[in-house]
């Protein structure tokens, strides 16, 4: 389970793309993309800043 902005996501679709170095979580109609080492993410195609890099 992943928590983001107080919402718990029980993710069934988790993937790693070695070419773009992104982690993608898919569940309940949302797509979250995380970039290890960068303090930003995407939620449904919109970039957002994070307090810390994953």
N, CA, C and O atoms as a MOPAC input file, in Angstrom:
PM7 MOZYME 1SCF
protein

 N      0.84400 1    -1.16800 1     0.00000 1
 C      0.00000 1     0.00000 1     0.00000 1
 C      0.89600 1     1.24100 1     0.00000 1
 O      1.91500 1     1.28600 1     0.68900 1
 N      0.50300 1     2.23200 1    -0.77500 1
 C      1.24100 1     3.48200 1    -0.89900 1
 C      0.32500 1     4.61400 1    -0.46000 1
 O     -0.84900 1     4.63700 1    -0.82800 1
 N      0.84900 1     5.55400 1     0.32600 1
 C      0.06500 1     6.72900 1     0.72900 1
 C      0.59400 1     7.94600 1    -0.00600 1
 O      1.80000 1     8.19100 1    -0.04700 1
 N     -0.32200 1     8.70200 1    -0.58400 1
 C      0.02100 1     9.95100 1    -1.26400 1
 C     -1.08500 1    10.95000 1    -0.97000 1
 O     -2.24800 1    10.69000 1    -1.27700 1
 N     -0.74800 1    12.07100 1    -0.39100 1
 C     -1.69900 1    13.12200 1    -0.01200 1
 C     -2.86300 1    12.56500 1     0.80100 1
 O     -4.01900 1    12.92700 1     0.57800 1
 N     -2.54600 1    11.68600 1     1.74100 1
 C     -3.56100 1    11.14100 1     2.63000 1
 C     -4.43000 1    10.06000 1     2.01500 1
 O     -5.32900 1     9.54000 1     2.67700 1
 N     -4.17800 1     9.71100 1     0.75700 1
 C     -4.95200 1     8.66900 1     0.08100 1
 C     -4.11600 1     7.40400 1     0.05000 1
 O     -2.94800 1     7.43000 1    -0.33800 1
 N     -4.71500 1     6.30400 1     0.45900 1
 C     -4.00800 1     5.02600 1     0.42100 1
 C     -4.30700 1     4.34600 1    -0.90800 1
 O     -5.46700 1     4.15800 1    -1.27300 1
 N     -3.26500 1     3.98400 1    -1.61800 1
 C     -3.39900 1     3.27700 1    -2.88200 1
 C     -2.96100 1     1.83500 1    -2.67800 1
 O     -1.83400 1     1.57700 1    -2.25700 1
 N     -3.83600 1     0.91500 1    -2.97100 1
 C     -3.48100 1    -0.49200 1    -2.95600 1
 C     -3.18300 1    -0.84900 1    -4.40600 1
 O     -4.08100 1    -1.22400 1    -5.16000 1
 N     -1.94800 1    -0.73200 1    -4.78100 1
 C     -1.55600 1    -0.80600 1    -6.18500 1
 C     -1.39100 1    -2.23400 1    -6.66300 1
 O     -0.66200 1    -3.03200 1    -6.07400 1
 N     -2.07900 1    -2.53200 1    -7.73700 1
 C     -1.93100 1    -3.83100 1    -8.38300 1
 C     -0.95500 1    -3.73200 1    -9.54600 1
 O     -0.29700 1    -4.71200 1    -9.89400 1
 N     -0.86200 1    -2.55800 1   -10.14500 1
 C      0.03300 1    -2.37100 1   -11.27500 1
 C      1.25000 1    -1.56200 1   -10.87200 1
 O      1.17400 1    -0.33800 1   -10.75900 1
 N      2.36100 1    -2.22800 1   -10.65600 1
 C      3.60800 1    -1.56200 1   -10.28800 1
 C      4.65200 1    -1.95300 1   -11.32100 1
 O      4.83700 1    -3.13400 1   -11.61800 1
 N      5.33400 1    -0.94800 1   -11.86900 1
 C      6.32000 1    -1.25900 1   -12.89400 1
 C      7.56600 1    -0.41400 1   -12.78300 1
 O      7.55100 1     0.67000 1   -12.20000 1
 N      8.64600 1    -0.92300 1   -13.34900 1
 C      9.92800 1    -0.22300 1   -13.40800 1
 C     10.34700 1    -0.16400 1   -14.85600 1
 O     10.39200 1    -1.19100 1   -15.53300 1
 N     10.66000 1     1.03900 1   -15.34600 1
 C     11.15200 1     1.21500 1   -16.70500 1
 C     12.63200 1     1.56800 1   -16.60700 1
 O     12.98100 1     2.67200 1   -16.18900 1
 N     13.49800 1     0.64000 1   -16.98700 1
 C     14.94100 1     0.83400 1   -16.87000 1
 C     15.46100 1     1.89700 1   -17.82900 1
 O     16.47900 1     2.53000 1   -17.54900 1
 N     14.78600 1     2.10400 1   -18.94600 1
 C     15.23200 1     3.09900 1   -19.92700 1
 C     15.01700 1     4.51700 1   -19.38700 1
 O     15.93200 1     5.34000 1   -19.42900 1
 N     13.82000 1     4.80300 1   -18.88500 1
 C     13.51200 1     6.13800 1   -18.36700 1
 C     13.75800 1     6.25500 1   -16.86600 1
 O     13.65300 1     7.34000 1   -16.29500 1
 N     14.08300 1     5.14000 1   -16.23800 1
 C     14.31500 1     5.06900 1   -14.79000 1
 C     13.14500 1     5.64800 1   -14.00500 1
 O     13.32000 1     6.54000 1   -13.17600 1
 N     11.94300 1     5.12800 1   -14.27700 1
 C     10.74900 1     5.56400 1   -13.57300 1
 C     10.02800 1     4.37700 1   -12.95800 1
 O     10.04700 1     3.26400 1   -13.48400 1
 N      9.38900 1     4.65200 1   -11.82400 1
 C      8.51700 1     3.68900 1   -11.17300 1
 C      7.09600 1     4.14300 1   -11.45600 1
 O      6.76400 1     5.30600 1   -11.22600 1
 N      6.25800 1     3.25200 1   -11.94800 1
 C      4.88000 1     3.59300 1   -12.27200 1
 C      3.93200 1     2.75900 1   -11.42100 1
 O      4.06400 1     1.53700 1   -11.34100 1
 N      2.97700 1     3.43000 1   -10.78600 1
 C      1.94100 1     2.77000 1    -9.99600 1
 C      0.60600 1     3.06200 1   -10.65900 1
 O      0.30700 1     4.21600 1   -10.96600 1
 N     -0.20000 1     2.03000 1   -10.88300 1
 C     -1.50000 1     2.21400 1   -11.51500 1
 C     -2.56400 1     1.55000 1   -10.66800 1
 O     -2.44800 1     0.37600 1   -10.31400 1
 N     -3.61500 1     2.31500 1   -10.34000 1
 C     -4.73300 1     1.77400 1    -9.58300 1
 C     -5.85900 1     2.78600 1    -9.55900 1
 O     -5.61800 1     3.99300 1    -9.53700 1
 N     -7.06400 1     2.30500 1    -9.56200 1
 C     -8.27800 1     3.12100 1    -9.42000 1
 C     -8.31400 1     4.30100 1   -10.38900 1
 O     -8.76000 1     5.39100 1   -10.03000 1
 N     -7.84700 1     4.08400 1   -11.60600 1
 C     -7.90600 1     5.12000 1   -12.62100 1
 C     -6.83400 1     6.19200 1   -12.52600 1
 O     -6.88500 1     7.17500 1   -13.26500 1
 N     -5.87100 1     6.02800 1   -11.64000 1
 C     -4.78700 1     6.99100 1   -11.49100 1
 C     -3.46400 1     6.35700 1   -11.89800 1
 O     -3.25900 1     5.15400 1   -11.74000 1
 N     -2.57300 1     7.18700 1   -12.42400 1
 C     -1.22000 1     6.75100 1   -12.76400 1
 C     -0.25400 1     7.67700 1   -12.04500 1
 O     -0.26300 1     8.88900 1   -12.26400 1
 N      0.58500 1     7.09800 1   -11.17900 1
 C      1.61000 1     7.85400 1   -10.46300 1
 C      2.96000 1     7.41300 1   -10.98700 1
 O      3.24100 1     6.21700 1   -11.07100 1
 N      3.80200 1     8.38200 1   -11.34100 1
 C      5.16300 1     8.07500 1   -11.80900 1
 C      6.16700 1     8.75700 1   -10.89600 1
 O      6.06400 1     9.95400 1   -10.62500 1
 N      7.13700 1     7.99000 1   -10.42400 1
 C      8.17500 1     8.50100 1    -9.54200 1
 C      9.52000 1     8.35000 1   -10.22900 1
 O      9.75700 1     7.38900 1   -10.96100 1
 N     10.39500 1     9.31200 1    -9.98200 1
 C     11.72400 1     9.34200 1   -10.58500 1
 C     12.76000 1     9.26300 1    -9.46300 1
 O     13.06500 1    10.28300 1    -8.84400 1
 N     13.30200 1     8.08700 1    -9.18900 1
 C     14.29000 1     7.96100 1    -8.11600 1
 C     15.43100 1     8.97200 1    -8.28900 1
 O     15.99500 1     9.12500 1    -9.37300 1
 N     15.74900 1     9.65100 1    -7.18600 1
 C     16.81500 1    10.64500 1    -7.20800 1
 C     16.35700 1    12.04200 1    -7.57000 1
 O     17.14700 1    12.98400 1    -7.50500 1
 N     15.07900 1    12.20100 1    -7.95500 1
 C     14.54400 1    13.52100 1    -8.31000 1
 C     13.35200 1    13.83300 1    -7.40900 1
 O     12.50600 1    12.97000 1    -7.17600 1
 N     13.28500 1    15.04300 1    -6.91100 1
 C     12.21000 1    15.45100 1    -6.00300 1
 C     10.98700 1    15.91600 1    -6.79200 1
 O     10.50000 1    17.03100 1    -6.60500 1
 N     10.50400 1    15.04800 1    -7.66900 1
 C      9.28500 1    15.32700 1    -8.42100 1
 C      8.62200 1    14.01700 1    -8.81000 1
 O      9.23900 1    12.95200 1    -8.79200 1
 N      7.35600 1    14.12500 1    -9.16000 1
 C      6.57700 1    12.97100 1    -9.59500 1
 C      5.53100 1    13.45300 1   -10.59000 1
 O      5.39100 1    14.65400 1   -10.82200 1
 N      4.80500 1    12.51800 1   -11.17100 1
 C      3.66300 1    12.84800 1   -12.03000 1
 C      2.44700 1    12.12400 1   -11.48400 1
 O      2.52100 1    10.95900 1   -11.09300 1
 N      1.34500 1    12.82200 1   -11.46300 1
 C      0.06700 1    12.19200 1   -11.13500 1
 C     -0.86300 1    12.48500 1   -12.29600 1
 O     -1.21300 1    13.63600 1   -12.55700 1
 N     -1.25100 1    11.44400 1   -12.97800 1
 C     -2.13300 1    11.56600 1   -14.14400 1
 C     -1.59900 1    12.57400 1   -15.15400 1
 O     -2.35800 1    13.36400 1   -15.71500 1
 N     -0.26900 1    12.54100 1   -15.38400 1
 C      0.35900 1    13.37100 1   -16.39400 1
 C      0.75700 1    14.76100 1   -15.95200 1
 O      1.36400 1    15.49400 1   -16.73200 1
 N      0.43500 1    15.15400 1   -14.71500 1
 C      0.80600 1    16.47200 1   -14.21000 1
 C      1.96500 1    16.36000 1   -13.22700 1
 O      1.88600 1    15.61300 1   -12.25300 1
 N      3.03000 1    17.09600 1   -13.47900 1
 C      4.21500 1    17.05900 1   -12.60800 1
 C      3.95100 1    17.79500 1   -11.30600 1
 O      3.29300 1    18.83400 1   -11.27200 1
 N      4.49000 1    17.21700 1   -10.23100 1
 C      4.35200 1    17.81500 1    -8.90400 1
 C      5.67100 1    17.68300 1    -8.17400 1
 O      6.38200 1    16.68900 1    -8.32600 1
 N      5.99300 1    18.68700 1    -7.38400 1
 C      7.20800 1    18.64800 1    -6.57700 1
 C      6.98000 1    17.78600 1    -5.34400 1
 O      5.87600 1    17.72700 1    -4.80300 1
 N      8.04600 1    17.11800 1    -4.90900 1
 C      8.02700 1    16.33500 1    -3.67000 1
 C      8.96000 1    16.99300 1    -2.66400 1
 O      9.87300 1    17.72200 1    -3.05000 1
 N      8.74100 1    16.74700 1    -1.39600 1
 C      9.62100 1    17.28200 1    -0.35900 1
 C     10.99800 1    16.63300 1    -0.40600 1
 O     11.99800 1    17.25600 1    -0.05100 1
 N     11.04300 1    15.38200 1    -0.84400 1
 C     12.31000 1    14.65200 1    -0.91400 1
 C     12.26500 1    13.70200 1    -2.10500 1
 O     11.19100 1    13.27700 1    -2.53000 1
 N     13.42000 1    13.37900 1    -2.63100 1
 C     13.49400 1    12.44600 1    -3.75500 1
 C     13.31500 1    11.02000 1    -3.25600 1
 O     13.87500 1    10.65200 1    -2.22300 1
 N     12.54300 1    10.21600 1    -3.97300 1
 C     12.39100 1     8.80700 1    -3.57600 1
 C     13.65500 1     8.01600 1    -3.87200 1
 O     13.70900 1     6.81600 1    -3.60500 1

